[in-house]
């Protein structure tokens, strides 16, 4: 058994080039891998929803011939991805440290569902803006009513973007 540990120590020395920074990098990489490997699918799921939302947001901008400022769009998407990553990471930290659950992802799964539903809602809003007569027409009526209640005025939804003073649907 002592030979196994000696072999591992020699391998660790070789990988780290015998430096303190190398050993720290290997240890940190191991901890991060152990922390994130169980929730990679959840992160990928959230990131996929965000990417699809960005895609449809760009399509809405093209439809209404609005200038797409890539630095703003990209910056907003990166910020959203970072926020999702932080929320899911904190949920994972709570699961590991407070709840002490290894294979049950109640908090991380719940956070993923909430993020996914929020992004799905935004995707549906964009689809409704692109095609108000599509299968999500009922959603469009609900969104119009919700928006009217929120801003206290009637919203006119047109198929063509003719006046910047009118709300032409929802863009997220």
LOLO-915681 format. One record per residue: residue number from 1; chain; x, y, z of N, C-alpha, C, O in turn; residue in one letter. Coordinates in nm, 3 decimals. Example, Ala and Ser with C-alpha at 12.3 -4.5 7.8 and 13.67 -1.06 7.14 Angstrom:
<pts>
<pt 1; "A"; <1.319; -0.569; 0.780>; <1.230; -0.450; 0.780>; <1.320; -0.330; 0.780>; <1.424; -0.332; 0.846>; "A">
<pt 2; "A"; <1.285; -0.225; 0.708>; <1.367; -0.106; 0.714>; <1.290; 0.003; 0.787>; <1.341; 0.114; 0.804>; "S">
</pts>
This chain:
<pts>
<pt 1; "A"; <0.083; -0.118; 0.000>; <0.000; 0.000; 0.000>; <0.088; 0.126; 0.000>; <0.055; 0.227; -0.062>; "X">
<pt 2; "A"; <0.201; 0.118; 0.071>; <0.290; 0.233; 0.077>; <0.347; 0.263; -0.061>; <0.373; 0.379; -0.093>; "X">
<pt 3; "A"; <0.368; 0.160; -0.142>; <0.420; 0.181; -0.277>; <0.319; 0.259; -0.363>; <0.358; 0.340; -0.447>; "X">
<pt 4; "A"; <0.191; 0.234; -0.342>; <0.088; 0.304; -0.418>; <0.094; 0.453; -0.387>; <0.093; 0.536; -0.478>; "X">
<pt 5; "A"; <0.100; 0.487; -0.258>; <0.106; 0.628; -0.220>; <0.235; 0.694; -0.267>; <0.235; 0.811; -0.305>; "X">
<pt 6; "A"; <0.343; 0.619; -0.265>; <0.470; 0.672; -0.314>; <0.461; 0.700; -0.465>; <0.511; 0.801; -0.513>; "X">
<pt 7; "A"; <0.399; 0.608; -0.537>; <0.382; 0.627; -0.682>; <0.295; 0.749; -0.711>; <0.324; 0.827; -0.802>; "X">
<pt 8; "A"; <0.188; 0.764; -0.634>; <0.100; 0.880; -0.652>; <0.176; 1.009; -0.622>; <0.162; 1.107; -0.695>; "X">
<pt 9; "A"; <0.256; 1.010; -0.516>; <0.333; 1.128; -0.481>; <0.433; 1.164; -0.591>; <0.450; 1.281; -0.623>; "X">
<pt 10; "A"; <0.499; 1.062; -0.648>; <0.593; 1.088; -0.757>; <0.522; 1.141; -0.882>; <0.572; 1.230; -0.950>; "X">
<pt 11; "A"; <0.405; 1.086; -0.910>; <0.329; 1.132; -1.026>; <0.284; 1.277; -1.005>; <0.289; 1.359; -1.096>; "X">
<pt 12; "A"; <0.239; 1.307; -0.884>; <0.196; 1.442; -0.849>; <0.313; 1.540; -0.864>; <0.295; 1.650; -0.916>; "X">
<pt 13; "A"; <0.430; 1.501; -0.819>; <0.551; 1.584; -0.834>; <0.584; 1.606; -0.981>; <0.621; 1.717; -1.020>; "X">
<pt 14; "A"; <0.569; 1.502; -1.061>; <0.599; 1.514; -1.203>; <0.503; 1.607; -1.274>; <0.545; 1.691; -1.354>; "X">
<pt 15; "A"; <0.374; 1.594; -1.245>; <0.274; 1.680; -1.309>; <0.289; 1.825; -1.268>; <0.269; 1.916; -1.349>; "X">
<pt 16; "A"; <0.325; 1.847; -1.144>; <0.335; 1.985; -1.094>; <0.472; 2.046; -1.118>; <0.495; 2.162; -1.082>; "X">
<pt 17; "A"; <0.561; 1.972; -1.177>; <0.698; 2.016; -1.203>; <0.769; 2.053; -1.072>; <0.865; 2.130; -1.072>; "X">
<pt 18; "A"; <0.723; 1.998; -0.964>; <0.786; 2.020; -0.834>; <0.763; 2.158; -0.776>; <0.822; 2.192; -0.673>; "X">
<pt 19; "A"; <0.677; 2.239; -0.839>; <0.654; 2.374; -0.788>; <0.530; 2.378; -0.699>; <0.441; 2.293; -0.709>; "X">
<pt 20; "A"; <0.529; 2.476; -0.614>; <0.416; 2.495; -0.524>; <0.291; 2.536; -0.603>; <0.180; 2.492; -0.572>; "X">
<pt 21; "A"; <0.311; 2.621; -0.706>; <0.199; 2.666; -0.788>; <0.139; 2.550; -0.868>; <0.017; 2.540; -0.882>; "X">
<pt 22; "A"; <0.223; 2.464; -0.917>; <0.175; 2.346; -0.991>; <0.092; 2.256; -0.904>; <-0.013; 2.207; -0.946>; "X">
<pt 23; "A"; <0.138; 2.233; -0.781>; <0.061; 2.149; -0.688>; <-0.072; 2.214; -0.653>; <-0.174; 2.146; -0.645>; "X">
<pt 24; "A"; <-0.072; 2.346; -0.634>; <-0.196; 2.417; -0.604>; <-0.292; 2.410; -0.722>; <-0.412; 2.391; -0.703>; "X">
<pt 25; "A"; <-0.241; 2.425; -0.843>; <-0.325; 2.418; -0.963>; <-0.389; 2.280; -0.978>; <-0.506; 2.269; -1.012>; "X">
<pt 26; "A"; <-0.313; 2.176; -0.952>; <-0.367; 2.040; -0.962>; <-0.473; 2.018; -0.854>; <-0.578; 1.961; -0.882>; "X">
<pt 27; "A"; <-0.445; 2.061; -0.734>; <-0.542; 2.044; -0.624>; <-0.670; 2.123; -0.652>; <-0.780; 2.072; -0.632>; "X">
<pt 28; "A"; <-0.656; 2.248; -0.699>; <-0.773; 2.330; -0.729>; <-0.854; 2.270; -0.844>; <-0.977; 2.267; -0.839>; "X">
<pt 29; "A"; <-0.786; 2.222; -0.945>; <-0.855; 2.157; -1.057>; <-0.931; 2.033; -1.012>; <-1.041; 2.007; -1.061>; "X">
<pt 30; "A"; <-0.873; 1.958; -0.921>; <-0.941; 1.839; -0.869>; <-1.066; 1.875; -0.790>; <-1.170; 1.811; -0.805>; "X">
<pt 31; "A"; <-1.056; 1.978; -0.707>; <-1.172; 2.021; -0.627>; <-1.282; 2.072; -0.718>; <-1.399; 2.037; -0.699>; "X">
<pt 32; "A"; <-1.248; 2.155; -0.817>; <-1.349; 2.208; -0.908>; <-1.415; 2.098; -0.991>; <-1.536; 2.101; -1.015>; "X">
<pt 33; "A"; <-1.336; 2.002; -1.033>; <-1.392; 1.889; -1.108>; <-1.489; 1.809; -1.023>; <-1.597; 1.773; -1.069>; "X">
<pt 34; "A"; <-1.451; 1.782; -0.899>; <-1.539; 1.708; -0.809>; <-1.666; 1.787; -0.779>; <-1.773; 1.728; -0.763>; "X">
<pt 35; "A"; <-1.656; 1.919; -0.770>; <-1.771; 2.003; -0.738>; <-1.867; 2.014; -0.856>; <-1.989; 2.003; -0.838>; "X">
<pt 36; "A"; <-1.815; 2.037; -0.978>; <-1.900; 2.065; -1.093>; <-1.939; 1.945; -1.177>; <-2.040; 1.951; -1.247>; "X">
<pt 37; "A"; <-1.864; 1.836; -1.173>; <-1.896; 1.724; -1.262>; <-2.038; 1.669; -1.242>; <-2.099; 1.629; -1.340>; "X">
<pt 38; "A"; <-2.093; 1.664; -1.120>; <-2.230; 1.614; -1.108>; <-2.336; 1.708; -1.164>; <-2.447; 1.664; -1.193>; "X">
<pt 39; "A"; <-2.306; 1.835; -1.181>; <-2.408; 1.930; -1.226>; <-2.381; 1.988; -1.364>; <-2.441; 2.089; -1.402>; "X">
<pt 40; "A"; <-2.292; 1.927; -1.438>; <-2.259; 1.978; -1.572>; <-2.383; 1.978; -1.661>; <-2.405; 2.074; -1.735>; "X">
<pt 41; "A"; <-2.464; 1.873; -1.655>; <-2.583; 1.866; -1.740>; <-2.680; 1.979; -1.707>; <-2.744; 2.034; -1.797>; "X">
<pt 42; "A"; <-2.692; 2.015; -1.579>; <-2.781; 2.124; -1.539>; <-2.731; 2.257; -1.594>; <-2.810; 2.339; -1.642>; "X">
<pt 43; "A"; <-2.601; 2.279; -1.586>; <-2.543; 2.402; -1.639>; <-2.561; 2.411; -1.790>; <-2.596; 2.516; -1.843>; "X">
<pt 44; "A"; <-2.536; 2.300; -1.858>; <-2.551; 2.298; -2.004>; <-2.696; 2.326; -2.043>; <-2.722; 2.396; -2.141>; "X">
<pt 45; "A"; <-2.790; 2.271; -1.967>; <-2.932; 2.294; -1.992>; <-2.965; 2.443; -1.984>; <-3.028; 2.498; -2.073>; "X">
<pt 46; "A"; <-2.922; 2.508; -1.876>; <-2.947; 2.652; -1.860>; <-2.881; 2.732; -1.970>; <-2.941; 2.824; -2.026>; "X">
<pt 47; "A"; <-2.757; 2.698; -2.003>; <-2.684; 2.772; -2.105>; <-2.750; 2.755; -2.242>; <-2.750; 2.848; -2.322>; "X">
<pt 48; "A"; <-2.805; 2.636; -2.269>; <-2.874; 2.612; -2.397>; <-2.999; 2.698; -2.407>; <-3.025; 2.757; -2.512>; "X">
<pt 49; "A"; <-3.077; 2.706; -2.299>; <-3.197; 2.790; -2.300>; <-3.158; 2.936; -2.325>; <-3.226; 3.006; -2.401>; "X">
<pt 50; "A"; <-3.051; 2.981; -2.263>; <-3.007; 3.120; -2.280>; <-2.962; 3.146; -2.424>; <-2.991; 3.251; -2.481>; "X">
<pt 51; "A"; <-2.892; 3.050; -2.484>; <-2.847; 3.066; -2.622>; <-2.965; 3.073; -2.718>; <-2.965; 3.154; -2.810>; "X">
<pt 52; "A"; <-3.065; 2.988; -2.698>; <-3.184; 2.991; -2.783>; <-3.259; 3.123; -2.766>; <-3.308; 3.180; -2.863>; "X">
<pt 53; "A"; <-3.268; 3.171; -2.641>; <-3.333; 3.299; -2.616>; <-3.260; 3.412; -2.689>; <-3.324; 3.500; -2.748>; "X">
<pt 54; "A"; <-3.128; 3.410; -2.686>; <-3.050; 3.512; -2.756>; <-3.075; 3.504; -2.907>; <-3.089; 3.607; -2.973>; "X">
<pt 55; "A"; <-3.080; 3.383; -2.960>; <-3.105; 3.363; -3.103>; <-3.238; 3.425; -3.144>; <-3.245; 3.498; -3.243>; "X">
<pt 56; "A"; <-3.344; 3.397; -3.069>; <-3.475; 3.452; -3.104>; <-3.482; 3.602; -3.076>; <-3.554; 3.673; -3.147>; "X">
<pt 57; "A"; <-3.411; 3.651; -2.978>; <-3.404; 3.795; -2.955>; <-3.341; 3.866; -3.073>; <-3.385; 3.975; -3.111>; "X">
<pt 58; "A"; <-3.239; 3.807; -3.131>; <-3.174; 3.864; -3.250>; <-3.270; 3.861; -3.369>; <-3.274; 3.956; -3.447>; "X">
<pt 59; "A"; <-3.347; 3.751; -3.382>; <-3.444; 3.744; -3.491>; <-3.550; 3.853; -3.477>; <-3.592; 3.912; -3.577>; "X">
<pt 60; "A"; <-3.594; 3.881; -3.354>; <-3.692; 3.988; -3.331>; <-3.631; 4.122; -3.371>; <-3.697; 4.203; -3.436>; "X">
<pt 61; "A"; <-3.506; 4.145; -3.334>; <-3.440; 4.271; -3.372>; <-3.431; 4.285; -3.523>; <-3.453; 4.394; -3.577>; "X">
<pt 62; "A"; <-3.399; 4.176; -3.592>; <-3.392; 4.180; -3.738>; <-3.529; 4.209; -3.799>; <-3.540; 4.285; -3.895>; "X">
<pt 63; "A"; <-3.634; 4.148; -3.742>; <-3.768; 4.167; -3.796>; <-3.808; 4.314; -3.793>; <-3.868; 4.365; -3.888>; "X">
<pt 64; "A"; <-3.775; 4.381; -3.683>; <-3.814; 4.521; -3.670>; <-3.703; 4.616; -3.710>; <-3.708; 4.736; -3.682>; "X">
<pt 65; "A"; <-3.601; 4.561; -3.777>; <-3.490; 4.638; -3.831>; <-3.425; 4.728; -3.726>; <-3.389; 4.843; -3.753>; "X">
<pt 66; "A"; <-3.412; 4.673; -3.608>; <-3.342; 4.745; -3.501>; <-3.195; 4.709; -3.509>; <-3.158; 4.595; -3.537>; "X">
<pt 67; "A"; <-3.114; 4.807; -3.484>; <-2.970; 4.786; -3.489>; <-2.929; 4.694; -3.372>; <-2.964; 4.718; -3.257>; "X">
<pt 68; "A"; <-2.857; 4.592; -3.407>; <-2.808; 4.500; -3.305>; <-2.667; 4.543; -3.269>; <-2.577; 4.542; -3.353>; "X">
<pt 69; "A"; <-2.649; 4.579; -3.145>; <-2.517; 4.618; -3.098>; <-2.457; 4.495; -3.032>; <-2.492; 4.459; -2.920>; "X">
<pt 70; "A"; <-2.365; 4.431; -3.104>; <-2.315; 4.302; -3.060>; <-2.249; 4.308; -2.923>; <-2.260; 4.213; -2.846>; "X">
<pt 71; "A"; <-2.181; 4.418; -2.891>; <-2.115; 4.424; -2.761>; <-2.218; 4.427; -2.649>; <-2.194; 4.370; -2.543>; "X">
<pt 72; "A"; <-2.333; 4.493; -2.671>; <-2.438; 4.494; -2.569>; <-2.506; 4.359; -2.561>; <-2.529; 4.307; -2.451>; "X">
<pt 73; "A"; <-2.538; 4.301; -2.675>; <-2.605; 4.172; -2.679>; <-2.517; 4.064; -2.616>; <-2.562; 3.987; -2.532>; "X">
<pt 74; "A"; <-2.393; 4.061; -2.658>; <-2.300; 3.961; -2.607>; <-2.274; 3.982; -2.458>; <-2.270; 3.886; -2.381>; "X">
<pt 75; "A"; <-2.255; 4.108; -2.418>; <-2.231; 4.140; -2.277>; <-2.350; 4.097; -2.191>; <-2.332; 4.041; -2.083>; "X">
<pt 76; "A"; <-2.472; 4.125; -2.239>; <-2.590; 4.085; -2.164>; <-2.603; 3.935; -2.152>; <-2.641; 3.884; -2.047>; "X">
<pt 77; "A"; <-2.570; 3.864; -2.259>; <-2.578; 3.717; -2.256>; <-2.471; 3.660; -2.164>; <-2.499; 3.568; -2.087>; "X">
<pt 78; "A"; <-2.351; 3.713; -2.170>; <-2.245; 3.665; -2.081>; <-2.282; 3.691; -1.936>; <-2.260; 3.606; -1.850>; "X">
<pt 79; "A"; <-2.338; 3.808; -1.908>; <-2.381; 3.840; -1.771>; <-2.488; 3.743; -1.725>; <-2.485; 3.695; -1.612>; "X">
<pt 80; "A"; <-2.583; 3.713; -1.814>; <-2.690; 3.620; -1.780>; <-2.633; 3.480; -1.752>; <-2.672; 3.415; -1.655>; "X">
<pt 81; "A"; <-2.541; 3.434; -1.836>; <-2.478; 3.304; -1.815>; <-2.401; 3.300; -1.684>; <-2.406; 3.201; -1.611>; "X">
<pt 82; "A"; <-2.329; 3.408; -1.653>; <-2.254; 3.415; -1.529>; <-2.348; 3.410; -1.408>; <-2.321; 3.341; -1.310>; "X">
<pt 83; "A"; <-2.459; 3.483; -1.417>; <-2.557; 3.481; -1.308>; <-2.616; 3.342; -1.289>; <-2.633; 3.296; -1.176>; "X">
<pt 84; "A"; <-2.648; 3.275; -1.399>; <-2.701; 3.138; -1.390>; <-2.599; 3.045; -1.326>; <-2.633; 2.964; -1.240>; "X">
<pt 85; "A"; <-2.475; 3.058; -1.368>; <-2.368; 2.974; -1.314>; <-2.353; 2.998; -1.164>; <-2.336; 2.903; -1.087>; "X">
<pt 86; "A"; <-2.359; 3.123; -1.121>; <-2.345; 3.156; -0.979>; <-2.460; 3.098; -0.899>; <-2.438; 3.038; -0.793>; "X">
<pt 87; "A"; <-2.584; 3.115; -0.947>; <-2.700; 3.064; -0.874>; <-2.693; 2.912; -0.859>; <-2.716; 2.859; -0.750>; "X">
<pt 88; "A"; <-2.661; 2.842; -0.967>; <-2.654; 2.696; -0.961>; <-2.536; 2.652; -0.874>; <-2.547; 2.553; -0.801>; "X">
<pt 89; "A"; <-2.424; 2.723; -0.881>; <-2.309; 2.689; -0.797>; <-2.340; 2.708; -0.649>; <-2.303; 2.625; -0.566>; "X">
<pt 90; "A"; <-2.409; 2.817; -0.616>; <-2.445; 2.839; -0.476>; <-2.545; 2.735; -0.427>; <-2.538; 2.690; -0.313>; "X">
<pt 91; "A"; <-2.638; 2.696; -0.514>; <-2.731; 2.589; -0.477>; <-2.655; 2.459; -0.453>; <-2.686; 2.386; -0.359>; "X">
<pt 92; "A"; <-2.557; 2.431; -0.536>; <-2.474; 2.310; -0.519>; <-2.395; 2.317; -0.388>; <-2.383; 2.217; -0.317>; "X">
<pt 93; "A"; <-2.342; 2.434; -0.356>; <-2.267; 2.452; -0.232>; <-2.358; 2.426; -0.111>; <-2.316; 2.361; -0.015>; "X">
<pt 94; "A"; <-2.480; 2.477; -0.116>; <-2.575; 2.451; -0.008>; <-2.605; 2.301; 0.004>; <-2.611; 2.246; 0.114>; "X">
<pt 95; "A"; <-2.624; 2.237; -0.109>; <-2.652; 2.093; -0.106>; <-2.537; 2.015; -0.045>; <-2.559; 1.923; 0.034>; "X">
<pt 96; "A"; <-2.416; 2.052; -0.079>; <-2.300; 1.978; -0.029>; <-2.271; 2.008; 0.117>; <-2.240; 1.917; 0.194>; "X">
<pt 97; "A"; <-2.281; 2.135; 0.156>; <-2.237; 2.171; 0.291>; <-2.348; 2.167; 0.394>; <-2.327; 2.117; 0.504>; "X">
<pt 98; "A"; <-2.465; 2.218; 0.363>; <-2.571; 2.228; 0.462>; <-2.657; 2.102; 0.463>; <-2.679; 2.041; 0.567>; "X">
<pt 99; "A"; <-2.706; 2.064; 0.346>; <-2.796; 1.949; 0.338>; <-2.718; 1.818; 0.339>; <-2.770; 1.714; 0.380>; "X">
<pt 100; "A"; <-2.595; 1.822; 0.294>; <-2.506; 1.706; 0.291>; <-2.563; 1.595; 0.203>; <-2.564; 1.478; 0.241>; "X">
<pt 101; "A"; <-2.610; 1.634; 0.084>; <-2.661; 1.535; -0.011>; <-2.563; 1.523; -0.126>; <-2.517; 1.622; -0.182>; "X">
<pt 102; "A"; <-2.533; 1.400; -0.160>; <-2.437; 1.378; -0.268>; <-2.504; 1.354; -0.402>; <-2.465; 1.413; -0.503>; "X">
<pt 103; "A"; <-2.606; 1.268; -0.406>; <-2.667; 1.233; -0.534>; <-2.803; 1.295; -0.558>; <-2.863; 1.273; -0.663>; "X">
<pt 104; "A"; <-2.852; 1.372; -0.463>; <-2.984; 1.433; -0.478>; <-2.964; 1.582; -0.507>; <-2.903; 1.654; -0.429>; "X">
<pt 105; "A"; <-3.017; 1.625; -0.620>; <-2.996; 1.763; -0.663>; <-3.127; 1.841; -0.656>; <-3.178; 1.889; -0.757>; "X">
<pt 106; "A"; <-3.179; 1.854; -0.535>; <-3.306; 1.924; -0.518>; <-3.288; 2.074; -0.542>; <-3.365; 2.133; -0.618>; "X">
<pt 107; "A"; <-3.190; 2.135; -0.480>; <-3.170; 2.279; -0.496>; <-3.116; 2.315; -0.633>; <-3.165; 2.408; -0.697>; "X">
<pt 108; "A"; <-3.016; 2.242; -0.680>; <-2.960; 2.273; -0.812>; <-3.062; 2.242; -0.921>; <-3.073; 2.317; -1.018>; "X">
<pt 109; "A"; <-3.135; 2.133; -0.906>; <-3.240; 2.100; -1.003>; <-3.351; 2.204; -1.001>; <-3.401; 2.245; -1.106>; "X">
<pt 110; "A"; <-3.390; 2.247; -0.881>; <-3.493; 2.349; -0.869>; <-3.450; 2.481; -0.930>; <-3.527; 2.547; -0.999>; "X">
<pt 111; "A"; <-3.326; 2.520; -0.904>; <-3.273; 2.644; -0.963>; <-3.270; 2.632; -1.115>; <-3.301; 2.729; -1.186>; "X">
<pt 112; "A"; <-3.233; 2.516; -1.166>; <-3.228; 2.494; -1.310>; <-3.368; 2.504; -1.371>; <-3.386; 2.563; -1.477>; "X">
<pt 113; "A"; <-3.466; 2.446; -1.304>; <-3.604; 2.452; -1.354>; <-3.653; 2.597; -1.357>; <-3.714; 2.639; -1.455>; "X">
<pt 114; "A"; <-3.627; 2.672; -1.251>; <-3.671; 2.812; -1.247>; <-3.603; 2.893; -1.358>; <-3.669; 2.970; -1.428>; "X">
<pt 115; "A"; <-3.473; 2.876; -1.373>; <-3.400; 2.947; -1.479>; <-3.451; 2.905; -1.616>; <-3.474; 2.988; -1.703>; "X">
<pt 116; "A"; <-3.470; 2.774; -1.635>; <-3.518; 2.723; -1.763>; <-3.657; 2.774; -1.798>; <-3.682; 2.811; -1.912>; "X">
<pt 117; "A"; <-3.747; 2.776; -1.699>; <-3.882; 2.828; -1.724>; <-3.880; 2.977; -1.756>; <-3.955; 3.023; -1.843>; "X">
<pt 118; "A"; <-3.796; 3.052; -1.688>; <-3.784; 3.195; -1.717>; <-3.734; 3.217; -1.859>; <-3.787; 3.302; -1.931>; "X">
<pt 119; "A"; <-3.633; 3.142; -1.898>; <-3.580; 3.154; -2.035>; <-3.683; 3.107; -2.137>; <-3.696; 3.167; -2.244>; "X">
<pt 120; "A"; <-3.756; 3.000; -2.105>; <-3.859; 2.949; -2.196>; <-3.969; 3.053; -2.215>; <-4.019; 3.071; -2.326>; "X">
<pt 121; "A"; <-4.007; 3.122; -2.108>; <-4.106; 3.229; -2.117>; <-4.056; 3.339; -2.211>; <-4.132; 3.389; -2.295>; "X">
<pt 122; "A"; <-3.931; 3.375; -2.198>; <-3.872; 3.477; -2.284>; <-3.869; 3.430; -2.430>; <-3.895; 3.509; -2.521>; "X">
<pt 123; "A"; <-3.838; 3.303; -2.451>; <-3.837; 3.247; -2.587>; <-3.978; 3.254; -2.646>; <-3.995; 3.292; -2.762>; "X">
<pt 124; "A"; <-4.079; 3.217; -2.567>; <-4.217; 3.223; -2.614>; <-4.260; 3.366; -2.646>; <-4.332; 3.389; -2.743>; "X">
<pt 125; "A"; <-4.216; 3.462; -2.563>; <-4.245; 3.603; -2.592>; <-4.185; 3.643; -2.727>; <-4.250; 3.711; -2.806>; "X">
<pt 126; "A"; <-4.062; 3.602; -2.751>; <-3.996; 3.634; -2.878>; <-4.068; 3.567; -2.995>; <-4.087; 3.629; -3.100>; "X">
<pt 127; "A"; <-4.107; 3.440; -2.978>; <-4.179; 3.370; -3.084>; <-4.313; 3.438; -3.111>; <-4.355; 3.448; -3.226>; "X">
<pt 128; "A"; <-4.380; 3.483; -3.006>; <-4.507; 3.552; -3.023>; <-4.486; 3.684; -3.097>; <-4.571; 3.724; -3.177>; "X">
<pt 129; "A"; <-4.377; 3.751; -3.072>; <-4.346; 3.876; -3.142>; <-4.317; 3.848; -3.290>; <-4.359; 3.924; -3.377>; "X">
<pt 130; "A"; <-4.246; 3.739; -3.317>; <-4.213; 3.704; -3.455>; <-4.336; 3.660; -3.534>; <-4.349; 3.693; -3.651>; "X">
<pt 131; "A"; <-4.424; 3.586; -3.470>; <-4.542; 3.533; -3.538>; <-4.660; 3.535; -3.442>; <-4.688; 3.435; -3.376>; "X">
<pt 132; "A"; <-4.731; 3.649; -3.434>; <-4.841; 3.661; -3.338>; <-4.959; 3.569; -3.369>; <-5.046; 3.551; -3.284>; "X">
<pt 133; "A"; <-4.963; 3.509; -3.489>; <-5.072; 3.420; -3.525>; <-5.032; 3.274; -3.512>; <-5.104; 3.185; -3.559>; "X">
<pt 134; "A"; <-4.919; 3.248; -3.451>; <-4.872; 3.111; -3.434>; <-4.946; 3.039; -3.323>; <-5.044; 3.091; -3.269>; "X">
<pt 135; "A"; <-4.902; 2.922; -3.288>; <-4.971; 2.842; -3.185>; <-4.967; 2.907; -3.047>; <-5.038; 2.863; -2.956>; "X">
<pt 136; "A"; <-4.888; 3.009; -3.030>; <-4.878; 3.077; -2.901>; <-4.963; 3.204; -2.900>; <-4.935; 3.296; -2.822>; "X">
<pt 137; "A"; <-5.068; 3.210; -2.987>; <-5.154; 3.327; -2.996>; <-5.221; 3.358; -2.862>; <-5.234; 3.474; -2.823>; "X">
<pt 138; "A"; <-5.264; 3.254; -2.792>; <-5.325; 3.274; -2.660>; <-5.226; 3.337; -2.564>; <-5.263; 3.420; -2.481>; "X">
<pt 139; "A"; <-5.101; 3.298; -2.576>; <-4.996; 3.358; -2.493>; <-4.983; 3.507; -2.525>; <-4.963; 3.588; -2.435>; "X">
<pt 140; "A"; <-4.995; 3.542; -2.653>; <-4.987; 3.682; -2.693>; <-5.097; 3.766; -2.629>; <-5.072; 3.878; -2.585>; "X">
<pt 141; "A"; <-5.218; 3.711; -2.623>; <-5.328; 3.783; -2.560>; <-5.300; 3.801; -2.411>; <-5.325; 3.908; -2.354>; "X">
<pt 142; "A"; <-5.248; 3.696; -2.348>; <-5.216; 3.705; -2.206>; <-5.106; 3.808; -2.181>; <-5.116; 3.888; -2.088>; "X">
<pt 143; "A"; <-5.003; 3.806; -2.265>; <-4.894; 3.902; -2.250>; <-4.941; 4.045; -2.272>; <-4.898; 4.137; -2.202>; "X">
<pt 144; "A"; <-5.031; 4.064; -2.370>; <-5.086; 4.197; -2.395>; <-5.163; 4.245; -2.273>; <-5.147; 4.360; -2.230>; "X">
<pt 145; "A"; <-5.246; 4.159; -2.216>; <-5.325; 4.195; -2.098>; <-5.233; 4.224; -1.980>; <-5.253; 4.322; -1.908>; "X">
<pt 146; "A"; <-5.132; 4.140; -1.961>; <-5.036; 4.160; -1.851>; <-4.963; 4.293; -1.868>; <-4.947; 4.367; -1.771>; "X">
<pt 147; "A"; <-4.920; 4.322; -1.989>; <-4.850; 4.448; -2.016>; <-4.939; 4.568; -1.995>; <-4.896; 4.669; -1.939>; "X">
<pt 148; "A"; <-5.065; 4.559; -2.039>; <-5.158; 4.669; -2.021>; <-5.184; 4.695; -1.873>; <-5.187; 4.810; -1.829>; "X">
<pt 149; "A"; <-5.201; 4.589; -1.796>; <-5.221; 4.604; -1.652>; <-5.098; 4.666; -1.586>; <-5.111; 4.747; -1.495>; "X">
<pt 150; "A"; <-4.980; 4.627; -1.633>; <-4.856; 4.674; -1.573>; <-4.831; 4.821; -1.599>; <-4.795; 4.896; -1.508>; "X">
<pt 151; "A"; <-4.851; 4.864; -1.725>; <-4.820; 5.004; -1.757>; <-4.942; 5.095; -1.750>; <-4.928; 5.217; -1.758>; "X">
<pt 152; "A"; <-5.063; 5.037; -1.735>; <-5.182; 5.118; -1.718>; <-5.232; 5.185; -1.845>; <-5.302; 5.286; -1.836>; "X">
<pt 153; "A"; <-5.198; 5.133; -1.960>; <-5.245; 5.188; -2.087>; <-5.266; 5.075; -2.185>; <-5.218; 4.964; -2.165>; "X">
<pt 154; "A"; <-5.340; 5.103; -2.292>; <-5.367; 5.001; -2.392>; <-5.246; 4.982; -2.482>; <-5.182; 5.078; -2.524>; "X">
<pt 155; "A"; <-5.217; 4.858; -2.510>; <-5.103; 4.824; -2.596>; <-5.159; 4.782; -2.731>; <-5.248; 4.698; -2.739>; "X">
<pt 156; "A"; <-5.106; 4.841; -2.838>; <-5.146; 4.804; -2.972>; <-5.037; 4.715; -3.030>; <-4.922; 4.756; -3.040>; "X">
<pt 157; "A"; <-5.075; 4.595; -3.067>; <-4.979; 4.501; -3.125>; <-5.002; 4.496; -3.275>; <-5.110; 4.458; -3.320>; "X">
<pt 158; "A"; <-4.902; 4.534; -3.351>; <-4.908; 4.533; -3.497>; <-4.815; 4.427; -3.552>; <-4.721; 4.385; -3.485>; "X">
<pt 159; "A"; <-4.843; 4.384; -3.675>; <-4.751; 4.292; -3.742>; <-4.632; 4.366; -3.801>; <-4.524; 4.309; -3.816>; "X">
<pt 160; "A"; <-4.651; 4.492; -3.833>; <-4.543; 4.573; -3.890>; <-4.501; 4.678; -3.789>; <-4.585; 4.732; -3.717>; "X">
<pt 161; "A"; <-4.374; 4.707; -3.782>; <-4.321; 4.808; -3.692>; <-4.328; 4.942; -3.763>; <-4.246; 4.972; -3.850>; "X">
<pt 162; "A"; <-4.428; 5.025; -3.724>; <-4.445; 5.152; -3.794>; <-4.417; 5.272; -3.707>; <-4.377; 5.376; -3.758>; "X">
<pt 163; "A"; <-4.435; 5.260; -3.576>; <-4.420; 5.375; -3.490>; <-4.342; 5.335; -3.365>; <-4.381; 5.241; -3.296>; "X">
<pt 164; "A"; <-4.234; 5.403; -3.336>; <-4.153; 5.368; -3.221>; <-4.222; 5.397; -3.089>; <-4.177; 5.347; -2.985>; "X">
<pt 165; "A"; <-4.331; 5.475; -3.089>; <-4.401; 5.509; -2.966>; <-4.497; 5.399; -2.923>; <-4.547; 5.401; -2.810>; "X">
<pt 166; "A"; <-4.524; 5.302; -3.011>; <-4.614; 5.192; -2.978>; <-4.532; 5.070; -2.941>; <-4.426; 5.046; -2.998>; "X">
<pt 167; "A"; <-4.581; 4.994; -2.846>; <-4.517; 4.868; -2.809>; <-4.561; 4.764; -2.910>; <-4.681; 4.740; -2.925>; "X">
<pt 168; "A"; <-4.468; 4.701; -2.977>; <-4.499; 4.611; -3.084>; <-4.482; 4.467; -3.040>; <-4.443; 4.384; -3.122>; "X">
<pt 169; "A"; <-4.507; 4.435; -2.923>; <-4.486; 4.300; -2.875>; <-4.375; 4.300; -2.772>; <-4.328; 4.406; -2.729>; "X">
<pt 170; "A"; <-4.336; 4.184; -2.735>; <-4.238; 4.173; -2.627>; <-4.106; 4.126; -2.683>; <-4.101; 4.036; -2.767>; "X">
<pt 171; "A"; <-4.000; 4.188; -2.638>; <-3.864; 4.145; -2.673>; <-3.786; 4.128; -2.545>; <-3.780; 4.220; -2.463>; "X">
<pt 172; "A"; <-3.728; 4.015; -2.527>; <-3.645; 3.995; -2.409>; <-3.506; 3.967; -2.451>; <-3.418; 3.947; -2.367>; "X">
</pts>
